[in-house]
């Protein structure tokens, strides 16, 4: 199995300005000169963490997704990140997983951030997404999902190899963010990727970034410099993952359970 190259894009966002954000990310992605397999953008990368979906959410298949399809083809890699989306008169914080050929899959954020009133504006998703790319199995999730280990849980058959979170995580809780990423890696024996924005949003909330890539032992491979726009690429070794799981097969003793609807 070949190694997997992940590129994290930690950057500021232009508050509730889709056009400026897409231009901004054009520049960020065009600056990536080396080949990569997956480019990861923050949560709600076209607007910031807006609670005005009635005014700002795009229809499913709108300009944000079209932009992602164009960039995935240009860069010949996966592009992923979440967008405020309207579908069937409901609003979703929707992660798109866009392939170079333009096909895509979606994951609607399961856990809506109550303290930011996200649950009053958006509809929670009900299905976990596991995608396969170049032989790797990847589970993408969104921000607040990280606090719920049952939803993120790997199982005995090792359903996924990489657990990925896109976020708008405030600086005031940066310590829990870093520790939760490490915990999710250790308990699930998987690589964990967390990509967070930087800068102040339209509500005056500061974000420090602290984007990380962590190995299955919980060791931090990459931690982006806080408060700075940083684009970084890290290669993940499948051989390392495979050998670690064989030498220390914790998942064989994992508990079985069923997740019910809320």
Secondary structure, 3 states (H helix, E strand, C coil): CCCEEEEEEECECCCCCHHHHHHHHHHHHHCCCCCCCEEECCCCCCCCCCCCHHHHCEECCCHHHHHHHHHHHHHCCEEEEEEEEEECCEEEEEEEEECCCCCEEEEECCCCCHHHCHHHCCCCCCCCCCEEECCEEEEEEEHHHHHCHHHHCCCCCCCCCEEEEEECCCHHHHHHHHHHHHHHHHHHCCEEEEEECEEECCCCCEEECCCEEECCCCCEEEECCCCCCEEEEEEECHHHHHHHHHHCCHHHHCCCCCCCCC
